[in-house]
Amino acid sequence: MFFKKFFCRFCVTLSSLMLLTQRVTSLSLDVCEGKVEIASGIIRSRSSLSEHVCMALPYFSYLLFFPALLGGSLCSFQQFQARVQGSSGLYPRHSFWTLSWRGLQILGLECLNVAVSRVVGAGVGLTDCQRFECIYVMWTTAGLFKLTYYSQWILDDSLLHAAGFGSEFGQRSGEKEYVPDADIWTLERTHRISVFARKWNQSTAQWLRRLVFQNSRAWPLFQTFAFSAWWHGLHPGQVFGFLCWAVMVEADYLIHSFANGFIRSWPMRLFYRTLTWAHTQLIIAYIMLAVEVRSLSSLWLLCNSYNSVFPMVYCILLLLLVKRKHKCN
């Protein structure tokens, strides 16, 4: 019992530290890019300790902002400062209805989560599945993970909205548009893995793009996903899953740019979008299971199952298109 409580507290602490490092690096980037100016009194050595504390208080308040440490969308220091210094009139009057609607969304997702968990619990696992039955097991299990993420993100977003940091405030205060983490409609209907990568946990995706991708000279995509794996904890499944995700995004760019060059008729385009949508959802399910497993044995079972066919198809197409691209050049 003691070790169980200790492990739970350690996981919560580690999650908070991850979000804290995210906010520290975001503020550091704002300072380096000139978007935030550090008060000169903080640097002057002649200032008293109380003056140092008063001048540094807004930055510590931003870093230790409680709702954000629970996992909410990344809010910039400019947004945070404008909300704290703004008047109460900036708070939207219709927030009650917005929160009520999000509460209904959470309730619906939780009900769907219970239904899917019963299906997953009643079914067989990867060790017992027969041939193509593994595809169904993978898809339902990944759906359970996605429902959990969606529900948690909407809950975190509701907490930030209740604190006055929602999308309506960003529009009224003239600050940069608020970016929610959960864009369920786009995630579930996209046929492109690259779009899924940008829309999955949007604020974190933008932070990774700003921190790593835009500052990398060689292999920026792989460096971004490798850094994300390191930031998440470097479990074997996370390393494999994020690097596989990077390869799939690279293949996605080449496959869709090649297909858009010769698919003209709308029936073929509709068939192509349907086929790539199904393939994208199955690849994402494969990656999600790889990231979420915590043992090498489970990862090995996933790699040896029929589910590995879907990322392998994209890998083969990637090699063929890269070879064709080099010939054309």
N, C-alpha and C positions, 0 to 999 in steps of 0.2 A: 504493500500500500504506500509506503514511504517513497519508494522508487517511482511509482506511478505518478504520485503528486509532483515529485521533483521533475520528472520528465515533462509533464504537462506545463509546469511553470517555466521550464527551460525553453520549450517550444514557443510559448507566448513571448518570453524575453527575446529570443532569437528573431522572431517575426518583427517585434518592435524595433530591434536594432537594424534590421534590414530596411525598414521604412525610415528610420532616423538617418541612416547613411544616404538614402535616396534624397532626403530633404537637404542634407548637408551639401551634397554634390550639386544639387539644383541651385542652392543659394550661392555656392562658389562659382558656378558657371555664370549666374546673373552678375556677380561682382566682376568677373574677368571680362565679360562682354559689355560692361558699363551700364547695365540695366539697373543696378543697385549701387548706390554710393555709400561706402562705409563712412560713418561720421568721423571727422578728423580728430575729434577729442578722444576717441578710443586709442588712437595711435600715439598721441602726445604723452610723454612720460610724466609731465608736470601735473597732469590732471589727477585729482584725488580718486580714491577707490570708489567712493559713492558716485562720482561723475562717470567713471568707467562702467559701473553697474547699470546706471540709468540709461546710458547710451547703448549698451549692449542688450538691454532688456527686450527691445522689439525683435531682435534676432533669436534670442533664446525662446521667446514666446512662440515664434514661428516654428522653431525646431521641435519644441515640446508641446505643440498644439494637440490636445488630447484626442479629438475625433479623428484626426489624420493618422495618429499612431495606431488606431484600431484597424487601419487598412483601407481608408478612403482614397478617393482619387487625389493625385498629386496636385496641390495648389501652389501656385507661384508666390513668392514673397510679396510681389506687387499687389496681387489679389488679396492676400491676407492683410497687408497694411491698409489697403483701401477700405476693406470691410471693417476693420477695427476702428479706424479713424472716421469712417462714414457715420452719417446720422441714422437714426432708427427708421427714418422714412424710406431708406433704400430697401428695407426688407419687404418682399412681395406679400401683398395682402391675401393672395390666393394660395399661399403655401399649404394651408390646411387641406385643400382639395388635392394638391400635388402629392402630399404625404399620404393621403388616403388612397390615392390611386396606386402609389408605390407599395403601400401595405397590401392592397389586393393582389398586386403582382407577386409579392413575396409569398402570400398565402397560396396562390395558384401554383407557383413553382414548388413550394413545399409539398403540396398535395401530389403533384406530378412526381416529385422526388420519392415519396413514399410508395407510389404505384410502381415506379421503375425499380426501386430497391427490392420490392417483393418479387418482381419478375427475375431480377438478377440473382436474388437469394434462392429462388426455387429452381433456377436453371443449373447447368453444369458449368464447371470452370474450364480453364484452358488445358488442365491436365486430363479431363474426362471427355472433352468434346471430340467429335468425329468429323474429320475433314472440314467441309465448309460450314459446319456448325460453329466453328471458332469465330467466323466473321460476325455472326449474330451475337455471340458472347462478348466480343470486343466492342461492337457498336452499342449494345445496351449498357455495358459497364462504363464506357466513355460518356454516354449520355447521362449517367448518374453523376459522374464527376462534373460535367458541364452544368447541370442543374444546381449543384451545390455552389459552384463558383458564381453563377448568375444570381442566385438568391443572396449570397453574401455581399456581392458587389452592390446590389440594389439597396440592401440594408445599410451598408456603409455610406452610400450616396444619400440615403434618406437622413442619416445622422448629420452629414455635412450640410444638407439642405436645411435641416431644422436649426443648425447653427448660423444660417445666413450665408452660406458659401455655395449656393446652387447656381444653376444656369441663369435664372432671372436676375440675380445680383450682378453677374458678369455683364449682362446686357445693359443694366441700368447704370452701373458704375463706369462703363466705358473701358473696362479692362479686357484682357484677352479672354476669348470665349472659353467657358468652362467645359472641360472634357470629362464626361462620365466614363467609367471603366467598362460598363456593360452596354454594348450595342447589339442586343440579341437578334434584332431583325436582320442586320447586315451579316452577322456571324453565321446565322443558320441558312441564309439563302445565297451566300457568295459561292462562286465556282472557282475562285482563285485562292491558292494557299497564301500568296503574298498579301492579299487583302485581309485574310484571316489573321495573319501575323501582325498587321498594323492595327486591327480593331480589337484583338484580344488583349484585355487589360490596357486600354488605350493610353492612359497617362503614363504608365510604366514603359510602354512601347515608344512613346515620344521622348521620354527621358533617356532611354537606351540609344535612340537614334541621335539625340543631341550630345550625349556624353561620349559614345564610342564610335558610332557609324560615321558621323560627320568629321571626326578627328582621326580616322584611320586612313592611311595612304595605301596600304596593301590588304587585300581581302577584307574589306570592311564588314561584309555580311557575316562571314565566319567569325571574325573577331567579336562582333556584337552578340552572336548567339553563344560563343564560348564564354564571354564575360557574364552573360545572363545565367549560364550554368554554374559558374563560379559564385555568383551572387546568391543563387538559390541554395547552395550547399554542397555542390560537387558530388552528389550521390551518383553511383554508376548509371542508374536509369536516367537521371537528369542529364548527364554528359552525353549519353547515347541519344536521348530524345532531342535535345537542343541541337546537336550537330546534325542529326537526321533532318530536323526542321530546316536548318540552314541549306542543306542540299536540296530539299524539296522546294524551297523558295527560289533558289537559283534555277532549278529545272522549270518551275512555274513561269518565270519570266521568258525563257526561251521557247517553251512549248506554246504559250498563248500568242507570243509575237509571231511565231511561225504559222500557227493556225489562222490567225487573223489575216494573213497575207493571201490565202487562197480560198477560204470559206466565204462565199458570197450570198448564196440563197438562204432565205430565212428558215426553211425546214431543216437544212443541214446545220445552220447556226443554233437552232433550238435543240436539235439532237446533241450537238457538241456541248452546249451549256449544260444539258441534263446529265450527260455522261461525265463531264468534268466535275459537276457538282457532287455527284455520288462518289466519284473517286477522291475528291478533296475531303469530303466528310469522313471517308474511311481512313485516309492517310492521317488526318487530324486525330481520329480515334486511336490509331496506332501510336502516334507520338504521345498522346495524353496518357495512355496506359504505360508506355515506357517511362515517362517522367514520374508518374505517380507510384510505380512499384518501388519497393525499398530493399529488395533482395536480388542477388545475382541469379538465383534459381528461377524466380518469376520472370526476370528479363530474358533469360535463356529460353524459357518456354514460349514467350512471345515471339522471339526471333525465329524459333524453329516451327512456328505454326504457319498455317496457310495465309495468315494476315500479312506476312512479309512480302507477299506477291505485289501488293499495292505500292509500297515505296520502291520496290525493285523495278517496277514498270517505269516510274519516273526517272530512276537512276539510269536505266538503259536509254531512255529517250534523251536524257541530258547528255550522255556520252555521244550519241549519234548526232545531235544538233551541234554540240561543240566541235565535233570533227567536221561537220558540214560547214560550219562558220569559218573554221580555219582554211578549208579548201577554197571558199569564196573569197577570203581575204588574200 
